[in-house]
Each structure stands twice: as C-alpha cells, then as structure tokens.
Amino acid sequence: MSQPVQQRILKTAIPGPESAKLHHRRTQAFSASFGITLPVFIESADRGILVDVDGNHLIDLASGIAVTSVGAAHPKVVEAVKNQAERFTHTCLMVTQYEPAVQVAERLNTLTPGDFDKRTGLFSTGAEAIENVVKISRTYTGRDAIIVLSHAYHGRTLLTMTMTAKNAPYKEGFGPFAPEVYRVPSPYPYRWNGNPENIAQEAFDQLVDQITTQIGAHNVAAIIIEPIQGEGGFIVPPPGYLAKVAEFARENGIVFVADEIQAGLGRTGDLFAVNHEGVVPDLITTAKALAGGLPLSAVTGRAEIMDAVPAGGLGGTYSGNPIACAAAVAALDVIVEEDLPGKAQRIEAIARPRLEALGGDGSVIGEVRGRGAMLAMEFVKPGTKIPDAAAAKQVADHANSNGVLTLTAGTYGNVIRLLPPLVMGEDLLNEGLDVIEAGVRTLA
Ligand SMILES: *Cc1c(COP(=O)(O)O)cnc(C)c1O
C-alpha cells in the first residue's frame, strides 16, 4: 500500500456513511463498554494522515495515543514485520529464543539514561510493564509499599488501575483495589495550593512527610512517577522535583521508577523525559511508541534489580513477541536515525507559540503546557481556574468533525492534548492547528 497523500481531504461529513454502516455493525457485535473518540473506520494510515473508509483524509494529532511516533506504516517497520512474519510468528520467549528480543534489549540498555550495567525485560502492554516493575521492586527490596502520585495513570489491570488516580471511567465499580498502593500529591504547578515559587520543595516535603509518618520509608519498595503525567493532562513537574525524589529513594533503598510509557522514546524532544532534568531512574518503563504500532513493552534498568527475581518468575506467553520485537528494532533505529527527538522539538517550536497566542488574560485557556510533541491546553471558565470540560469537548468535537483527530485528557476532562506523529509534515501540523484555533474561536 502506498503512503496516503499527506493532505486533509474531506469528502463526506465525519463520520461518513460507510463508517456509519460499520459503526452500526460494531454496536451489534462489539461490547458497548469500550469508548470511542471518533467513530470513523480507518482503511490506511501513515505519517500525519488517517484515511477512512469514506475516503476522507484526517490529520492525526493523536498517534493512536502516542504510539505511532514513526508513523503508522513506516517502510522500515513494515519490512521488518513482513520479514519476521514470513519466518515465524511465535515460539514463546520462555520456550525457545530469537535474536530480535536480544536486539531490543541491547538498544534499550544503550538508549536509556544511566551509565551502569543494565538489563531489560520484555512484555506486551504498558500495564504489564508496570505490573512487572512492582514484582521486581518488591523482590529486590523485600518490601511491599508502592508510592504513586495524584493525577497518575499507570493502566487498567487490577494493580495498575489501583495505581491510576482517576476514578471514572478507570476505577468506578471495579474495586476492591490492590493493597499497599499509596498516593502522594502531584506537583501540578497550575493547580498547586501553596507557594508557586516553591512547589518542588513543598510537594517533596509532603511526599517525605506522608511516607515517613504513614508508611515508613523502610517499607517502601518503589516510587513510580510519570516524568510528565499523560492521561492526567500533560502535567510537567516543577524543575528539581524529580531529582529530589530520586535522591530520597536512593537514600532509603527505594527503587525509583520512571514510567515513560507515554513520554518516552523521543516524544518530549529528548529520548526520555527524565533527561530534561538529568535524573537517572533505577528502572524505566517503555511501551506505546516502542514497536511502531505493535504491542510491546519493556522494563529497563539496573542489572542487580532486574536480575533479582528468580528465573521463571517473570514472563508471559506473548512477552517479547518476535514480530513486535522486529518492529521495535526498526522503530528504535528510525527514532535515532531520523532524529525524532529533534522533530519533536521542531513541533513544539511551531505549535507552542500558536497555542499560547490563544491564551492570555480572561481566556478559556488557563494554561498551555507540555514538552516537545506532547503539548496540552487546559480549559477553564474565563478569569477563574474552574475546569471547563465542556469547552475542551467542544473544541475537540469541532476539530474531529473537521477532519483533525484530537484527544482530550486530564483529571477534570478539561484538557486538549496534542500527540502528533513525530514524522508529521509541518504544513499538515499548521493546518491541524488552524482547525483547533477555529474550534477555540467557536467558544467566544
Ligand atoms: C498508556 C499508559 C500506560 C498503560 O499502557 P497500556 O499499554 O495501555 O497498558 C501506563 N502508563 C502510562 C504513563 C501510560 O500512558
């Protein structure tokens, strides 16, 4: 299949009649418990464009939630998948082995921060990587407690939804939750109740106070933090916070984990979001953008921690599937060779000033924030900080029905987040931003 024309083309209303027919079939066949941002059906996709079954070319500002950083059909990824699928699709890494799994581990050990001996374990989904981080940290430390932040998102399995902060839709009705998960305040600069000059220290003091008085640092196995909170609304911690927490973890024998499942692998303008702060985690989780669209996740970090679980304790039938690993080798090479962190910086240079120009005093946009190609606008009632989820939804709906796929996020549902593929062309990006601007103007 040739690459779709990199142009927004609207042939029908969005969704069009063919999508509507398929969507009707979906409602008759598929569980109604799954959400859908835009009920179009996709026929082909790559770089900045999704082509639907009605022939509409949509601008992609979602990347399938930060997955298709290299595009949805990068020739190198497609070639690697084809080659691997023709040779074999599966053997199970716990039964017999294959080189692509070793190649992925070698690349991640090299690319992740930290000048020490590292090992990698491969799994299938982000939630599974987080589950395994907990198993590894508990075995290594002999402790139970896991510390997470408010506004955190770590997945939808029992343990990871427990670690996720937001109730509906992620937790409502799904309890009882897993034990020994403790939550401390996220240093959310825009909504911090305290001294705006001193957020990193105040949030850190609260973390230390809660751990010391309520749990005991000697009972804590791991502190797990997204270096930029994703689903929570692209919350960037104030400078210095992550370094203080990493230092506290080190002093207390606690494993410090960066969940880079959304922010990692070039998205923020550096290979890893922790690199912006020079923070080196003990363990780092990756998934979403790792395998160019195939399901693969990883835990990478200090060899002595990664080797703590006795052989046989980690694994999974599909962990490190060979097709996903072949795709990941290709995707990681593209991220480095095509300088996707540099492309993310370029996206920020174009998009941030345009988004900031929409804000200002008395605006519906309370804050523009994020890093690289992970940018967000938080919508509020003008002149206040009262979250306005309806405004965010109106702008997203405007963009979606005009052929610009746009996601919302945030604990209060009042954030529009932009996650374009890092390989998106600049004209297309600007056109997508034109439509979002028009959407914001509909609020006036
Ligand atoms: C998406 C996400 C997860 C969960 O990944 P899944 O593949 O959906 O299980 C975990 N952590 C973060 C930060 C994420 O963005």
The ligand as an SDF file (V2000), in Angstrom:
LIG
                    3D

 15 15  0  0  0  0  0  0  0  0999 V2000
   -0.8420    4.1350   28.3640 C   0  0  0  0  0  0  0  0  0  0  0  0
   -0.0710    4.1530   29.6310 C   0  0  0  0  0  0  0  0  0  0  0  0
    0.0590    3.0120   30.4440 C   0  0  0  0  0  0  0  0  0  0  0  0
   -0.6640    1.7220   30.1310 C   0  0  0  0  0  0  0  0  0  0  0  0
   -0.2860    1.1810   28.8940 O   0  0  0  0  0  0  0  0  0  0  0  0
   -1.2490    0.0850   28.1920 P   0  0  0  0  0  0  0  0  0  0  0  0
   -0.4340   -0.3950   27.0350 O   0  0  0  0  0  0  0  0  0  0  0  0
   -2.4880    0.7910   27.7830 O   0  0  0  0  0  0  0  0  0  0  0  0
   -1.4890   -0.9760   29.1930 O   0  0  0  0  0  0  0  0  0  0  0  0
    0.8560    3.1000   31.5710 C   0  0  0  0  0  0  0  0  0  0  0  0
    1.4960    4.2330   31.8880 N   0  0  0  0  0  0  0  0  0  0  0  0
    1.3910    5.3460   31.1420 C   0  0  0  0  0  0  0  0  0  0  0  0
    2.1430    6.5770   31.5400 C   0  0  0  0  0  0  0  0  0  0  0  0
    0.5930    5.3540   30.0000 C   0  0  0  0  0  0  0  0  0  0  0  0
    0.4620    6.4720   29.2740 O   0  0  0  0  0  0  0  0  0  0  0  0
  1  2  1  0
  2  3  1  0
  2 14  2  0
  3  4  1  0
  3 10  2  0
  4  5  1  0
  5  6  1  0
  6  7  2  0
  6  8  1  0
  6  9  1  0
 10 11  1  0
 11 12  2  0
 12 13  1  0
 12 14  1  0
 14 15  1  0
M  END
$$$$
